[in-house]
Amino acid sequence: MSRPTVANIRLDAFRHNYRLAKEIHGGRALAVIKANAYGHGAVQCARAIEDQADGFAVASIEEALVLREAGIAGPILLLEGFFEVAEIPEIEDNNLWIVVHHSWQVAAILATKLAKPLTIWLKMDSGMHRVGLAPDEYRMAYESLMRHPNILQIVMMSHFACADELVSIHPLQQIKTFRAATAGIDAPVSLSNSAAVLGWPISYADWARPGIMLYGADPIIDRESGADVSGQRLRPVMQFGSAVISLRTISKGEPVGYGCTFVAERATRVGVVACGYADGYPRVAPTGTPVAVDGKLTRLIGRVSMDMLTVDLTDLPDANLGSHVELWGDQVLVGDVASCVGTIAYELLCNVKRARFQYSDTSTQ
Ligand SMILES: *Cc1c(COP(=O)(O)O)cnc(C)c1O
């Protein structure tokens, strides 16, 4: 038997979540599969929804070419557009859509002779202040691009800074800024990321851009833990698991692992699990972080090492060598592990590596 550390990717759950995103938002949806589909495998995820996806979004031409080479023929949007003008011919050849977020990109498109016209998503900085054209330069850019032969169509887009906070007024201010700057322009609009799809109906427009929700994690931070997942709407796609490979009982007062950070307060049955920070499990996870062993919740104890971590099996007498351990998945939500370590589900999912990736698909469509 090989090392039992496995990321089981349930493609039927991915398909379900994509359908759900479209159903909630209405209109069309680009499935955001940048960063190797948030660590899940971009080609496998794209193939799983290819027949129904309106398009895909990735961060770079390199990520897009991986999909094209795998035979994905639908629209693919480059979320940061091109980084240098030299990429434009390849963008044309591969029929890619591009975000245009900076005036230098606008100028480059206007100055280049193209063989065929481009579809661009013209991005406005409506308040996040990361990328995008300023509201007062947006209309001019739109108009000069729109009447240029290099342009086939323009989608108007913006991105939210605080859509994951349901009590924030910032998304409303961004929508107001966006609407004012685009008033009277008749072009399709895209505003909603996952948090906006799940929490801000006022942002719904022609196109949604869901990412994290497709992987079954709820990005809304001021909701009760996992409410949207446990409400059976979103289905976790990745089950990150391993097995117990060693067991011992230590007496009260004895430590476990590097740094002896955990000291038993009672006789403690310690299970060693074949998963560590080299697999992407966060080293900073403290004692108490939830894990599930053979379907029962318990806790991480002691420090996570490179290849192993330790769990408390004192109250799980049936657990034994070979017992299955879910690090995150259905019983332990990745978002709950993320809150224990002060990060977000996105980062944990993107970090999974070395583990064997297994793909399953139980539904026929
Ligand atoms: C990554 C990204 C998304 C998806 O965001 P989620 O929070 O994962 O839904 C949407 N739009 C843009 C511009 C992005 O960069």
The ligand as an SDF file (V2000), in Angstrom:
LIG
                    3D

 15 15  0  0  0  0  0  0  0  0999 V2000
  -10.6430   35.0920   -8.2910 C   0  0  0  0  0  0  0  0  0  0  0  0
  -11.6500   36.0100   -8.8450 C   0  0  0  0  0  0  0  0  0  0  0  0
  -13.0190   35.7100   -8.7650 C   0  0  0  0  0  0  0  0  0  0  0  0
  -13.5550   34.5400   -7.9850 C   0  0  0  0  0  0  0  0  0  0  0  0
  -13.6080   34.8990   -6.6340 O   0  0  0  0  0  0  0  0  0  0  0  0
  -14.2580   33.9550   -5.5170 P   0  0  0  0  0  0  0  0  0  0  0  0
  -14.1860   34.7470   -4.2890 O   0  0  0  0  0  0  0  0  0  0  0  0
  -13.3830   32.7440   -5.4520 O   0  0  0  0  0  0  0  0  0  0  0  0
  -15.6180   33.6350   -5.9870 O   0  0  0  0  0  0  0  0  0  0  0  0
  -13.9010   36.5490   -9.4070 C   0  0  0  0  0  0  0  0  0  0  0  0
  -13.4630   37.6580  -10.0750 N   0  0  0  0  0  0  0  0  0  0  0  0
  -12.1730   37.9770  -10.1340 C   0  0  0  0  0  0  0  0  0  0  0  0
  -11.7630   39.2100  -10.8760 C   0  0  0  0  0  0  0  0  0  0  0  0
  -11.2180   37.1860   -9.5240 C   0  0  0  0  0  0  0  0  0  0  0  0
   -9.9250   37.5260   -9.5880 O   0  0  0  0  0  0  0  0  0  0  0  0
  1  2  1  0
  2  3  1  0
  2 14  2  0
  3  4  1  0
  3 10  2  0
  4  5  1  0
  5  6  1  0
  6  7  2  0
  6  8  1  0
  6  9  1  0
 10 11  1  0
 11 12  2  0
 12 13  1  0
 12 14  1  0
 14 15  1  0
M  END
$$$$
